[in-house]
Every structure is written in C-alpha cells, then in structure tokens.
Amino acid sequence: MRRLNGVDAMMLYSETPEIHMHTLKIGVLDVSDVGGFDFELFRKIALPRLHALAPLRYQLVDIPMKLHHPMWVQNAEIDVDYHLRKARVAEPGGRRELDQLIGEIASTPLDRNHPLWEMYIADGLADNKIAVIHKVHHVLADGMASANQLAMAIQPHPPEIGGQMPAIRPDSTAPGNLLRGAARDHLRQFRRLPKLVDETAKGVVRVRRKARERGPNPDLARNFAPPPTFINHVVGPGRRFATAPLALADVKETARHLGVTLNDIVLATAAGALRELQLRYDGAADSPLIAGVPVSVNTSQDRLAGNEFTYMTPSLPVHIADPLQRVRLTATSTAIAKENHNLLGPNLLPSWLTYLPPGMAPRVFRSQARRVESAMVMNLTVSNVPGPRERGRFEGAVINEIYSVGPIVAGSGMNITVWSYVDQLSISVLTDDRTLKDPHEATDALIASFSEIREASGLTGELTPVELAMPTAPAL
C-alpha cells in the first residue's frame, strides 16, 4: 500500500461536480496497414501492455473518519469490460469532430469505485485512422509520469509486467491498521513541521531580498494578483476541446534565433494568443496575466505514478503589442519565476500540501468552485511536457499524433497544454462551455501568434507542414 502525497491529495480533494481533475492523452493511429483492425483486436493486444502499467490497477482506499489521506492498493487484474470503451467520431471524421468527442468525454468525472482511468477507442475518423483517448485522474499521475506511461505503452514490443507494489497482508486494509498507520504518519509529519516552518521563512526572506535587488518592473504582473479576464469566472461542468499541430523544428529554430528557450517561445506564443482573444472578448488587453506553469521535481523516466511537481507563475505580457518585446519580457519573467522558485525551495509547496486536512479540504474546494470568479494565484494553466522522441507503433498501426491536456481549475476556464512528440509540437486547449464560442478560436490564435513571432524575427512566416497530422480545424 502507498499513501497519497500532498500534491496527490490536492488533486483528489479539489475535484468537484464542476471541476473534473482528470487528464487526457490522445493518440491518433493510422491503421491502413493493419487488416481488420477493430475494437476487439485492440482490446486483445492492448491488455498485456495495460496490465504491465501497475498504476492502472491502483484502487483508492479511504482512511476511517478521513483522519489522513487515502492510500493506494493494487488490484490483481484490469476489468477490461469497464475500462476499455467504444466510441465513434461523427461524420466526416476530421479534427473538429474528434475534438468534439474528446470534449464530451472530458465533461464527466471518473468513478472512484474503480481504478481512476478509462480508455476510449474511437473509430469513424477519415483516412483509415482511429483515436485512442486515455482519461486518467491527476491523482494517479502528473504530466511526467503520464508521459512515461505513454512511452512504455507505445513501445514496439509489450513491456514486462513490473512496478508492482509489495504483496499486502489480508488485514492491511482493516480499519484498525489503517488508523494506526495514519497515526504514525501524523507523528512523523508533526516532527518535521518545525524544520518546514524554518525553511519556509528562510525561503521567503531570500525571495524578498532578491526582489529588492532586481528593482521594480512595471511590465510584469504582481504576484498573487491576476487581473480579471473573460477566462476567469465560475467554471461550469461542460468541457470543450481543440487541437492543432506545429512543426517542432520551426519552434526550435525560432528559439535559437532569438536566443531564448523553447519554453519561452511557448509562453510568448500563449501571450500573443491571449492578447488577441482578450481584445475580442474583453475589448482590451492592458494588464499582464499570470500563468501557472507546472514544473516537475522528479524527471525520472522510470516514474509511472504520483504527482511530483510544483508551480512557477511567470507573467504573460499580453499588454505588449510588439511580438519580439513580448518574447523578451516572457524570457525575463520566466527567468525571474525560475529564480524565485529555486530560492523559495522547489519542494516547499508539495511539503505544505501534505498537511491538507482530509475532512475539511474537499468542502472548501467545493465552495470555491461554486463561487470563485477568478483564480487567486493565476489566470490559467500553461503546460509544456516533453513526450516520446520515437514514433510509436501498435501491432502495425503507426501513431501519427499525440495530444495531452490537464484539467481546468476553479475560477479559470482554460488550460493550454503543449506536448512534444517526435517532430511535432502538439497544442491542446481545454475550456469550459462558456469561455469561448469555439475552442478552435484559441488554437487559431496560438498558431497566428507563433507565425507573428517568426515573421517579426526575420524568419519565414510560412510554417512547415506537419505531414502525418490531420488537417487543421479553423474556428467557425
């Protein structure tokens, strides 16, 4: 058995009827060279691969009276009849229709009476393609762990079954044993508290001292002060989804040419897109926004479960019209956010989250979800996750595209996730059903923003086509 850590617990407790805390991984497979490929064949060849991923057999066990965070116990088998499901993309079977189906799948929470994942095999796509839509709760795996799961699942040969928890005694889940284990863990936490308070105080002093040394920068957003925008409102339960691909070579070339990181280009592209959308929906874009950017604190390629990340909160200069100045300001704000993150301590937030009260936290999160009209720390989440570097194959089917997106949070109706796969930078946008008229407005704006940066930097504005990707789906 394994207890949820603090970040895991937050991902579980913050789920409400309006805020679904699952993530999505989508693979588009070309089955042209696989005769008779259907749901039953997929199920047969997928089972050993899925069974080899031990976290997909984890089941939550609550502690009596909610006196501590729940624990994971590992089931022996996967209930394929429950977890593997058929789906169908509407005609004509293009990107827009697939994105619509994914939005519908994202709109319902996972059932906690089962291991927290579902996998949909969707046919109906044009050009002999199918889509595999993996829906997994964030409590089970963060972006890095999910990437490792995916990389293992799409290997040419099925992996050996491994990564299992030690065998548990039959009485391990007895209430008395669960309570005794919780008491021992609380005692360890109590002993660590004075050191954590001391580390926190020292980290805050370091950050404040460095801020004084840097001096004021009026073009950067103030911490914990996200301005109101069309994105920020009480979030509804419905979800809408949109995707678009970029050539990874174009993004790397642009970053090298401007002397910034790939992540700086991703964030500057998001800033330009959000500026366009704010001008359209708010009528103005006159204040920098704050992005919540997940940062992994454990990048091991062997990690398949759990949440080991924290957040940086760089400023997004949406108020700047010049695209190159936006890139420079983004690089500056990202560098400051990284420095503050390291000065404060990368593990500080995860350490404090361990002390979330299991009995009270879910009620607080439910209350926030129903009344919070603006996130207190950030305007939206922007993630950049490195995915598999080699093209995946699945019993002769070629995996042409992979997309990924995390959840949206209370007070923030948008999540932008960028996932690199072989030669692609795959853009995904998840919103609720009131943020945009069409979620492809966001993907259109992101592509236009990147093109604007390239043109302003003197590179050709003609983007390299992503040959294996489905045609894009412009907003209606």
Buried (B, 14 or more C-beta within 10 A) or exposed (E): BBBBBBBBBBBBBBBBEBBBBBBBBBBBBBBEEBEEBEBEBBBEBBBEBBBBBBBBBBBBBBBEEBBBBBBBBBEEEBEBEEBBBEBBBEEEBBBBBBBBBBBBBBBBBBEBEBBBBBBBBBBBBBEEBBBBBBBBBBBBBBBBBBBBBBBBBBBEEBBEEEBEBEEEEEEBBEEEEBBEBBEEBEEEBEEEEEEBEEBBEEBBEBBEEEBEEEEEEEBBBEBEEBBEBBBBBBBBBBBBBBBBBBBBEBBBBBBEBBEBBBBBBBBBBBBBBBBBBBEBBBEEBEBBBBBBBBBBBBEEEEBBBBBBBBBBBBBBBBBBEEBBBBBBBBBBBBBBBBBBBEBBBBBBBBBBBBBBBBEEBBEEBBEBBBEBEBBEBBBBBBBBBBBBEEBBBBBBBBBBBBBBBBBBBBBBBBBBBBBBBBBBBBBBBBBBBBBBEBBBBBBBBBBEBBBBBBEBBEBEEEBBEBEBBBEBBBBE
